[in-house]
Amino acid sequence: MQGTDLISWMAWTWPTALFFIAIFASIAAMGVWEYYAPGGAPRRGVFGLDTTRGDRLFISILGSCFIFLAWLGFYGAPLWGGLAISLLWAFFVFRWV
């Protein structure tokens, strides 16, 4: 198999690749943040859950996945609206959850 034949069945596009790059970059940034400023004591948010920084990152990434899937299901190809909603969701999660 040639270079792109290994992933050609996945139908990668630039928005998809950027989304996964953003996920990996945010996990790496969280790891660096935890290394230099350990702790991140749990806090109780509006949902009544005790969450740490890693929990809030996981909730925001999982929510973003569902937001993008819903956006694709309802509106289709231009993902800018889904991106805006996902960024607002991540801000909400890290600020108040």
ZADO-1210 file (C-alpha; in nm, 4 decimals, padded with zeros to 6 digits):
<atoms>
<atom x="00.0000" y="00.0000" z="00.0000" code="MET" pos="1"/>
<atom x="00.1127" y="00.3500" z="-00.0772" code="GLN" pos="2"/>
<atom x="00.1205" y="00.6417" z="00.1696" code="GLY" pos="3"/>
<atom x="-00.2384" y="00.7697" z="00.1678" code="THR" pos="4"/>
<atom x="-00.3934" y="00.4332" z="00.0859" code="ASP" pos="5"/>
<atom x="-00.3680" y="00.3373" z="00.4531" code="LEU" pos="6"/>
<atom x="-00.6163" y="00.6052" z="00.5608" code="ILE" pos="7"/>
<atom x="-00.8082" y="00.6685" z="00.2399" code="SER" pos="8"/>
<atom x="-01.1082" y="00.4764" z="00.3733" code="TRP" pos="9"/>
<atom x="-01.1433" y="00.7383" z="00.6497" code="MET" pos="10"/>
<atom x="-01.2177" y="01.0265" z="00.4091" code="ALA" pos="11"/>
<atom x="-01.0008" y="01.2773" z="00.5990" code="TRP" pos="12"/>
<atom x="-01.0681" y="01.6420" z="00.5309" code="THR" pos="13"/>
<atom x="-00.8914" y="01.9499" z="00.6652" code="TRP" pos="14"/>
<atom x="-01.1657" y="02.0273" z="00.9209" code="PRO" pos="15"/>
<atom x="-01.1517" y="01.6681" z="01.0478" code="THR" pos="16"/>
<atom x="-00.7752" y="01.6708" z="01.0705" code="ALA" pos="17"/>
<atom x="-00.7745" y="02.0081" z="01.2467" code="LEU" pos="18"/>
<atom x="-01.0331" y="01.8845" z="01.4958" code="PHE" pos="19"/>
<atom x="-00.8186" y="01.5856" z="01.5914" code="PHE" pos="20"/>
<atom x="-00.5040" y="01.7988" z="01.6003" code="ILE" pos="21"/>
<atom x="-00.6856" y="02.0357" z="01.8374" code="ALA" pos="22"/>
<atom x="-00.7843" y="01.7430" z="02.0602" code="ILE" pos="23"/>
<atom x="-00.4284" y="01.6108" z="02.0779" code="PHE" pos="24"/>
<atom x="-00.2874" y="01.9614" z="02.1314" code="ALA" pos="25"/>
<atom x="-00.5300" y="02.0316" z="02.4151" code="SER" pos="26"/>
<atom x="-00.4392" y="01.7037" z="02.5872" code="ILE" pos="27"/>
<atom x="-00.0695" y="01.7862" z="02.5495" code="ALA" pos="28"/>
<atom x="-00.1248" y="02.1408" z="02.6793" code="ALA" pos="29"/>
<atom x="-00.3152" y="02.0022" z="02.9780" code="MET" pos="30"/>
<atom x="-00.0257" y="01.7668" z="03.0499" code="GLY" pos="31"/>
<atom x="00.2259" y="02.0529" z="03.0399" code="VAL" pos="32"/>
<atom x="-00.0024" y="02.2665" z="03.2591" code="TRP" pos="33"/>
<atom x="-00.0339" y="01.9851" z="03.5133" code="GLU" pos="34"/>
<atom x="00.3437" y="01.9327" z="03.5112" code="TYR" pos="35"/>
<atom x="00.4252" y="02.2974" z="03.5814" code="TYR" pos="36"/>
<atom x="00.1268" y="02.3714" z="03.8105" code="ALA" pos="37"/>
<atom x="00.0238" y="02.0429" z="03.9722" code="PRO" pos="38"/>
<atom x="-00.2926" y="02.0194" z="04.1690" code="GLY" pos="39"/>
<atom x="-00.6059" y="02.1427" z="04.0085" code="GLY" pos="40"/>
<atom x="-00.8141" y="02.0612" z="04.3155" code="ALA" pos="41"/>
<atom x="-01.1696" y="01.9450" z="04.2430" code="PRO" pos="42"/>
<atom x="-01.4441" y="02.2036" z="04.2522" code="ARG" pos="43"/>
<atom x="-01.8222" y="02.1725" z="04.2488" code="ARG" pos="44"/>
<atom x="-01.9892" y="02.3315" z="03.9474" code="GLY" pos="45"/>
<atom x="-02.3403" y="02.4076" z="03.8273" code="VAL" pos="46"/>
<atom x="-02.4108" y="02.0410" z="03.7498" code="PHE" pos="47"/>
<atom x="-02.3294" y="01.9401" z="04.1075" code="GLY" pos="48"/>
<atom x="-02.0247" y="01.7367" z="04.0065" code="LEU" pos="49"/>
<atom x="-01.6805" y="01.7566" z="04.1628" code="ASP" pos="50"/>
<atom x="-01.4501" y="01.8028" z="03.8629" code="THR" pos="51"/>
<atom x="-01.0783" y="01.8548" z="03.8119" code="THR" pos="52"/>
<atom x="-00.9112" y="02.0240" z="03.5151" code="ARG" pos="53"/>
<atom x="-00.8775" y="01.6908" z="03.3363" code="GLY" pos="54"/>
<atom x="-01.2442" y="01.6107" z="03.3937" code="ASP" pos="55"/>
<atom x="-01.3470" y="01.9466" z="03.2516" code="ARG" pos="56"/>
<atom x="-01.1234" y="01.8904" z="02.9474" code="LEU" pos="57"/>
<atom x="-01.2823" y="01.5492" z="02.8895" code="PHE" pos="58"/>
<atom x="-01.6349" y="01.6911" z="02.9261" code="ILE" pos="59"/>
<atom x="-01.5591" y="01.9739" z="02.6839" code="SER" pos="60"/>
<atom x="-01.4025" y="01.7409" z="02.4244" code="ILE" pos="61"/>
<atom x="-01.6869" y="01.4900" z="02.4492" code="LEU" pos="62"/>
<atom x="-01.9440" y="01.7680" z="02.4248" code="GLY" pos="63"/>
<atom x="-01.7643" y="01.9161" z="02.1243" code="SER" pos="64"/>
<atom x="-01.7793" y="01.5812" z="01.9461" code="CYS" pos="65"/>
<atom x="-02.1548" y="01.5643" z="01.9954" code="PHE" pos="66"/>
<atom x="-02.1975" y="01.9294" z="01.8952" code="ILE" pos="67"/>
<atom x="-02.0080" y="01.8716" z="01.5698" code="PHE" pos="68"/>
<atom x="-02.2049" y="01.5545" z="01.4938" code="LEU" pos="69"/>
<atom x="-02.5340" y="01.7339" z="01.5579" code="ALA" pos="70"/>
<atom x="-02.4218" y="02.0274" z="01.3438" code="TRP" pos="71"/>
<atom x="-02.3350" y="01.7919" z="01.0579" code="LEU" pos="72"/>
<atom x="-02.6687" y="01.6145" z="01.0962" code="GLY" pos="73"/>
<atom x="-02.8785" y="01.9316" z="01.0947" code="PHE" pos="74"/>
<atom x="-02.6825" y="02.1782" z="00.8799" code="TYR" pos="75"/>
<atom x="-02.4169" y="01.9942" z="00.6834" code="GLY" pos="76"/>
<atom x="-02.0748" y="02.0897" z="00.5587" code="ALA" pos="77"/>
<atom x="-01.9748" y="02.4373" z="00.6812" code="PRO" pos="78"/>
<atom x="-01.8660" y="02.3641" z="01.0387" code="LEU" pos="79"/>
<atom x="-01.8035" y="02.7203" z="01.1557" code="TRP" pos="80"/>
<atom x="-02.1267" y="02.7324" z="01.3534" code="GLY" pos="81"/>
<atom x="-02.0428" y="02.4058" z="01.5257" code="GLY" pos="82"/>
<atom x="-01.6965" y="02.5378" z="01.6042" code="LEU" pos="83"/>
<atom x="-01.8403" y="02.8531" z="01.7612" code="ALA" pos="84"/>
<atom x="-02.0840" y="02.6517" z="01.9730" code="ILE" pos="85"/>
<atom x="-01.8055" y="02.4109" z="02.0753" code="SER" pos="86"/>
<atom x="-01.5805" y="02.6976" z="02.1852" code="LEU" pos="87"/>
<atom x="-01.8655" y="02.8474" z="02.3874" code="LEU" pos="88"/>
<atom x="-01.9319" y="02.5044" z="02.5413" code="TRP" pos="89"/>
<atom x="-01.5640" y="02.4643" z="02.6363" code="ALA" pos="90"/>
<atom x="-01.5608" y="02.8130" z="02.7917" code="PHE" pos="91"/>
<atom x="-01.8756" y="02.7298" z="02.9900" code="PHE" pos="92"/>
<atom x="-01.7328" y="02.3971" z="03.1092" code="VAL" pos="93"/>
<atom x="-01.4002" y="02.5396" z="03.2222" code="PHE" pos="94"/>
<atom x="-01.5593" y="02.8443" z="03.3854" code="ARG" pos="95"/>
<atom x="-01.8674" y="02.7053" z="03.5598" code="TRP" pos="96"/>
<atom x="-01.8602" y="02.3244" z="03.5664" code="VAL" pos="97"/>
</atoms>
